[in-house]
Amino acid sequence: VPLVESGGGLVQPGGSLRLSCAASGFAFGSSPMTWYRQAPGKERVLVARINSGGFITYYADSVKGRFTVSRDNAKNTLYLQMNSLKPEDTAVYYCSAPGYNYWGQGTQVTVSS
């Protein structure tokens, strides 16, 4: 399986989580990577993107200033640090390697008191 997410769970509003995405079987270090999320009954939407070198990032307006995407190419791992979580952040989060059209299985994030 090329991409495997982990780190989801139940967190209270205002809390933090760090998602990880372990990559294997392709040239992770030279691949741009993305995080998407899909809330119940809604379309999958882009949350963050990072270039292969890890120094160019993009964030959806809804998460800007609260989420941070990063990567460790030596460990073939993508991360999403999520702070100040809100109930509207509740969704299944997916990592993706767009150059290969690879998707992980998703990890559930639930923000609720």
Secondary structure by P-SEA (a helix, b strand, c coil): ccccccbbbbbcccbbbbbbbbbcccccccbbbbbbbbccccccccccccccccccccccccccccbbbbbcccccbbbbbbcccccccccbbbbbcccccccccbbbbbbcc
